[in-house]
Amino acid sequence: MRRMAKYGPKASRKVAAALHEMKAGRLKSGSGRPVKNPKQAIAIGLSAARAAGAKVPPRHK
């Protein structure tokens, strides 16, 4: 049985863009400080993907 992908291609592009911006030093967190943790950059990318309506599972609580 084949399983569906959890994340859509649009979500992958948003996360890749966020990681690229983090590595360039341009990605900022909500407080305005530069993001240095890759996990935080992924979370920001997924949040942007959700806002854009991409296929992303709901946020963990």
C-alpha positions, 0 to 999 in steps of 0.5 A: 500500500502506498502512503500519501506524502505528508508535505506538499511541494509548495511546503518544501519550497517554503522551507528551503527558502527559509533555510536559504535565508537563514544561511545568508543571515537574512531570516528574522524571528518574531522578535526581530533577531536573526535566526541561527537554529535550523529547526527554527528556520524550518518552523518558520518555513512551515508556518509560511506554507500554512499561511499560503495554503500548502499541504502541511499537517496541523501544528503539534501541541 
